[in-house]
Amino acid sequence: MNRIPKDWVTPFLSNDLIGIILIGVGLALALRTQRNAEHAKRIEETIGYLKLGLDTVMKLLSWLFELIPLAVLAIVANVVGTTGFAPLLNLIWFVAAVVIALLILCGFYMIRLQFSARVKAVLFFTGSFDAFALAFSTASSAATLPVTYECATERLGVKEESASLGIMVGGTFNHDGSALYQTMAAIFVAQAVGISLTLPQLILLIPMALIASVTAAGIPEAGMATMLVVFGVLRLPIEYIPLLMSLDWFLDRCRTTVNVAGDLAATCIVDNS
């Protein structure tokens, strides 16, 4: 119930993404109920003003994105200058832990394929190589969608109906690699700042990471934005997120590849059933 906003201003002041999303959905539904002849012109004008506001905010964000590399450089330089290289060495262990966890998740996919699909592991990797390579190089599951669809239908022999469901829908909602990364990032930051997460918090972390990964767009670094939701629920300091960005360029490519692998594996299993 605390996620439901009590007014229009507080979610924006506290950066409560769930509250902001609820306000946006509520406004959209209310506008749709007013789409009649009497209000048609006013509705179009309102939508025009909203679009102008969106385009303006996007322009401001594009300026901020150009400053992000310099901001990350400044944060890393400050950390190294004040505490030495120890935090960065810990980040290397974090990267290794995430990569191992992603490989374990891929192993789970292979086990499922062995028992639940016609496509076996070797054919799955050889037939999907182009999709994996593009996912790793672009760090965008959305940009990889056409190649993923082609690999499924032409190389893995998946029916178009199954590919349309598993890849097109899965490419939007199934970001399991991102969910795994956000969970591990929250635990890592909690350990780094000396916060001991309780069992209820760890249980809550799982669905929150899933929700955050589903709402993330299929573009590079999108998971870093939705990570704010996970950190906010656990009351973790969000100022440590930029420190993770110093190595996220590599982890983003790894988890995007796993996202695509999950879409293809689920598609093959659905096609078999």
C-alpha positions in Angstrom: 0.0 0.0 0.0 3.0 2.3 0.5 3.6 2.2 -3.2 0.3 3.8 -4.0 0.8 7.6 -4.1 -1.1 9.7 -1.7 -0.7 12.9 -3.7 0.5 14.1 -7.1 3.8 15.6 -6.0 5.5 13.3 -3.5 6.4 10.5 -6.0 8.3 13.0 -8.2 10.1 14.5 -5.2 11.1 11.1 -3.8 11.8 9.5 -7.2 9.2 6.8 -6.6 9.0 5.2 -10.0 6.1 2.9 -9.2 4.1 5.8 -7.9 4.9 7.9 -11.0 3.9 5.0 -13.2 0.6 4.6 -11.4 -0.2 8.3 -11.8 0.6 8.1 -15.5 -1.6 5.0 -16.0 -4.4 6.7 -14.0 -4.2 9.9 -16.1 -4.2 7.9 -19.4 -7.3 5.8 -18.3 -9.1 9.0 -17.2 -8.3 10.7 -20.5 -9.7 7.7 -22.5 -13.0 8.0 -20.7 -13.4 11.6 -21.9 -12.9 10.8 -25.6 -16.3 12.0 -26.8 -17.4 14.6 -29.3 -17.6 17.3 -26.6 -14.1 16.9 -25.4 -12.4 15.6 -28.5 -10.6 18.9 -29.4 -9.5 19.5 -25.8 -8.2 15.9 -25.5 -6.1 16.4 -28.6 -4.7 19.7 -27.3 -3.9 18.0 -23.9 -2.1 15.2 -25.6 -0.2 17.7 -27.7 0.9 19.5 -24.6 1.9 16.2 -23.0 3.9 15.2 -26.1 5.6 18.6 -26.0 6.5 18.1 -22.4 7.8 14.6 -23.1 10.0 15.8 -26.0 11.4 18.6 -23.8 12.3 16.2 -21.0 13.9 13.8 -23.5 16.0 16.6 -24.8 17.2 17.4 -21.3 17.9 13.7 -20.7 20.0 13.5 -23.9 22.2 16.3 -22.5 22.5 14.4 -19.2 23.4 11.2 -21.1 26.3 13.0 -22.7 27.6 14.0 -19.2 27.2 10.5 -17.7 30.7 9.2 -18.8 32.3 12.3 -17.2 30.2 11.8 -14.0 31.2 8.2 -13.7 34.8 9.1 -14.2 34.6 11.7 -11.4 32.9 9.2 -9.0 35.5 6.5 -9.7 38.4 9.0 -9.4 37.0 10.2 -6.1 36.6 6.7 -4.7 40.1 5.7 -5.8 41.6 9.0 -4.6 40.1 8.6 -1.1 40.0 4.9 -0.5 42.5 3.4 -3.0 41.9 0.6 -5.4 40.2 -1.8 -2.9 36.6 -0.9 -4.0 37.4 -1.5 -7.6 39.0 -4.8 -6.8 35.8 -5.8 -5.0 33.9 -4.8 -8.1 36.0 -7.3 -10.1 34.9 -10.0 -7.7 31.3 -8.8 -8.3 31.7 -9.0 -12.0 33.0 -12.6 -11.7 30.1 -13.6 -9.5 27.6 -12.1 -11.9 29.2 -13.9 -14.9 29.2 -17.2 -13.0 25.6 -16.8 -12.1 24.6 -16.0 -15.7 26.4 -19.1 -16.8 24.5 -21.2 -14.2 21.3 -19.7 -15.6 22.3 -20.7 -19.1 23.0 -24.2 -17.8 19.5 -24.3 -16.5 18.2 -23.5 -19.9 20.2 -26.3 -21.4 18.8 -28.8 -19.0 15.3 -27.6 -19.8 16.0 -28.0 -23.5 17.3 -31.5 -23.1 14.1 -32.7 -21.4 11.4 -30.3 -22.8 12.3 -29.5 -26.4 13.2 -31.0 -29.8 16.1 -28.7 -30.1 19.1 -29.9 -28.2 21.9 -27.9 -26.7 24.5 -28.1 -29.5 22.0 -27.2 -32.2 20.6 -24.4 -30.0 24.0 -22.7 -29.7 25.0 -23.1 -33.3 21.7 -22.1 -34.7 21.4 -19.1 -32.4 25.0 -17.8 -32.6 24.1 -14.8 -34.7 21.5 -13.6 -32.2 23.9 -14.1 -29.3 26.7 -12.2 -31.1 24.4 -9.3 -32.0 23.0 -9.2 -28.4 26.5 -9.0 -27.0 27.7 -6.4 -29.4 24.7 -4.1 -29.2 23.6 -4.7 -25.5 20.1 -4.3 -26.8 17.5 -7.2 -26.9 15.2 -4.9 -28.9 17.8 -4.4 -31.7 18.4 -8.2 -31.7 14.7 -9.1 -32.2 14.7 -9.6 -36.0 17.8 -11.7 -35.9 16.5 -13.7 -32.9 13.2 -14.4 -34.8 15.1 -15.4 -37.9 17.4 -17.8 -36.0 14.3 -19.4 -34.3 12.3 -19.9 -37.4 14.9 -20.7 -40.1 17.7 -22.4 -38.1 16.0 -24.0 -35.1 12.8 -25.0 -37.0 10.4 -23.2 -34.7 6.9 -22.5 -36.0 6.1 -18.9 -36.7 3.3 -18.9 -34.2 5.6 -20.1 -31.4 8.3 -17.6 -32.4 5.8 -14.7 -32.4 4.7 -15.6 -28.9 8.0 -16.5 -27.3 10.3 -14.0 -29.0 8.1 -10.9 -29.6 6.3 -11.1 -26.3 9.3 -12.6 -24.5 11.6 -9.9 -25.8 9.4 -7.3 -24.0 8.7 -9.1 -20.7 11.4 -11.8 -20.3 14.5 -10.1 -18.9 15.7 -12.8 -16.6 19.4 -12.0 -17.0 18.6 -8.4 -15.9 16.5 -9.6 -13.0 19.5 -11.8 -11.8 21.9 -8.8 -12.2 19.7 -6.4 -10.2 19.3 -8.9 -7.4 23.0 -9.5 -7.1 23.7 -5.7 -7.4 21.4 -5.0 -4.5 23.0 -7.7 -2.3 26.5 -6.5 -3.3 25.8 -2.9 -2.4 24.2 -4.0 0.9 27.3 -5.9 1.8 29.5 -3.1 0.8 27.8 -0.6 3.0 27.5 -3.0 5.9 23.7 -3.5 5.7 22.5 -7.0 6.7 19.4 -7.9 4.6 16.8 -9.9 6.5 15.1 -13.0 5.1 11.9 -11.1 4.4 13.9 -8.4 2.5 15.6 -11.1 0.4 12.3 -12.7 -0.4 10.9 -9.3 -1.3 13.9 -8.6 -3.5 13.0 -11.5 -5.9 9.6 -10.2 -7.1 10.8 -6.6 -7.1 13.8 -7.5 -9.3 11.4 -9.4 -11.7 9.1 -6.4 -11.9 11.9 -4.0 -12.4 13.4 -6.2 -15.2 10.0 -6.5 -16.9 9.6 -2.7 -17.0 13.1 -2.1 -18.3 13.3 -1.2 -22.0 15.3 -3.4 -24.4 18.0 -0.8 -24.8 21.6 -0.5 -23.4 21.8 0.5 -19.7 18.0 0.4 -19.2 18.4 -1.9 -16.2 20.3 0.8 -14.3 17.2 3.1 -14.3 14.8 0.4 -13.0 17.4 -0.6 -10.4 16.3 2.6 -8.6 13.0 0.8 -7.8 14.8 -2.2 -6.2 17.1 0.0 -4.2 14.3 2.2 -3.0 12.2 -0.8 -1.7 15.2 -2.1 0.3 16.2 1.4 1.5 19.7 1.0 -0.1 21.8 4.1 -1.0 21.3 4.9 -4.7 24.5 6.9 -4.9 26.4 3.6 -5.3 24.7 2.8 -8.6 27.1 5.0 -10.6 30.0 3.1 -9.2 28.5 -0.1 -10.7 28.2 1.7 -14.1 32.0 1.8 -14.4 31.9 -1.9 -15.3 28.3 -2.2 -16.5 29.3 -1.8 -20.1 30.5 -5.4 -20.0 27.9 -6.9 -17.7 25.1 -5.3 -19.7 26.2 -7.2 -22.8 26.4 -10.4 -20.8 22.9 -10.2 -19.3 21.4 -9.1 -22.7 22.9 -12.2 -24.2 21.3 -14.3 -21.5 18.0 -12.4 -22.0 18.0 -13.5 -25.6 19.0 -17.0 -24.7 16.1 -17.2 -22.3 13.7 -16.0 -25.0 14.9 -18.6 -27.5 14.9 -21.4 -24.9 11.3 -20.6 -23.8 10.3 -20.4 -27.5 11.7 -23.8 -28.2 10.0 -25.3 -25.2 6.6 -23.7 -26.1 7.0 -24.9 -29.7 7.5 -28.5 -28.5 4.3 -28.4 -26.5 
